[in-house]
């Protein structure tokens, strides 16, 4: 071999080292990319899970709200429908429109069953107590029961309904126009 020449194996070794460097660099990049994709997939799954949970929470919050409002509306309608028949019965007359009263009683029972499922237990128990008071006036209007004057008073049912409305507001964490919002720590 001449003195200024490089031996044949040196370029081969350099080429092999170059190829190994390129291949190992590519393998490292692929490994990093796969890790990045895995992290992004986990993040995306977590984001979708949070969004799904938020949607479910919103759905059930709306469902609870609808049930609570339906309970209040059914009691309000029942209260209004009881006014004339109770007044007629107190005057000694046979009331008319009793089919509507029966339908409203069934409607209240139906929404109360929804409240048992979607509402807090304390609110459901309070609504049952209000139902029993309304039911006494209902039975009186139908002529099935004789009641004392205090129970026949429609204002009493109105007060019970106001108390139930306040409990619904508390259960839904809603403030009225003259109330302050609850302070959360």
C-alpha positions, 0 to 999 in steps of 0.5 A, a space after each residue: 500500500 502506498 503511503 498517501 492512500 487509505 486502506 479499503 476497509 476504512 471507507 467501508 467502516 465509515 459507510 457502515 457507521 454512517 448507515 448505522 447512525 442513520 438507521 439508529 436515528 430513524 429508530 429513535 425518531 420512530 420510538 419518540 413519535 410513537 410515544 408522542 402519539 400514545 400520549 396524544 391518544 390518552 389525552 384525547 380519550 380523557 378529553 372525550 371522556 370529560 366531554 361525555 361526562 359533562 354532556 351526561 351531567 347536563 342531560 341529567 341536570 336538565 331532566 331533574 329540572 324538568 321533573 321538579 318543574 313538572 311537580 310544581 306545575 301539577 300541584 299548581 294546576 291541581 290547586 286551581 282545579 280544587 278551588 271551585 269544587 271545594 267552594 261548591 261543596 262548602 256551599 252545599 252544592 254538588 260540584 261539576 268538573 270532577 273528571 278534571 280533578 281525577 285526571 290531575 290527581 293521576 298527573 300528580 301521582 305520575 310526576 311524583 314517581 319521577 321525583 322519587 327517581 330524580 329528586 332528593 329524598 327529602 324533597 320527595 318526602 315533602 312532596 308526599 306530605 303536600 300530596 296527602 294534604 291536597 288529597 284530603 281536599 280532593 276527596 272532600 271535593 269529590 264528596 268522599 270525606 268531610 273535613 274541618 274548615 281549617 283543612 278546606 281553606 285553599 290558602 293552606 294549600 297555597 302555603 304548602 305549595 310555596 314551601 314545596 317551591 322553596 324546597 325545589 329551589 334549594 334542591 336545584 340551587 336556584 335563587 329567587 328575585 329577592 334572594 341572594 345566591 348561595 356562597 360557595 367556598 
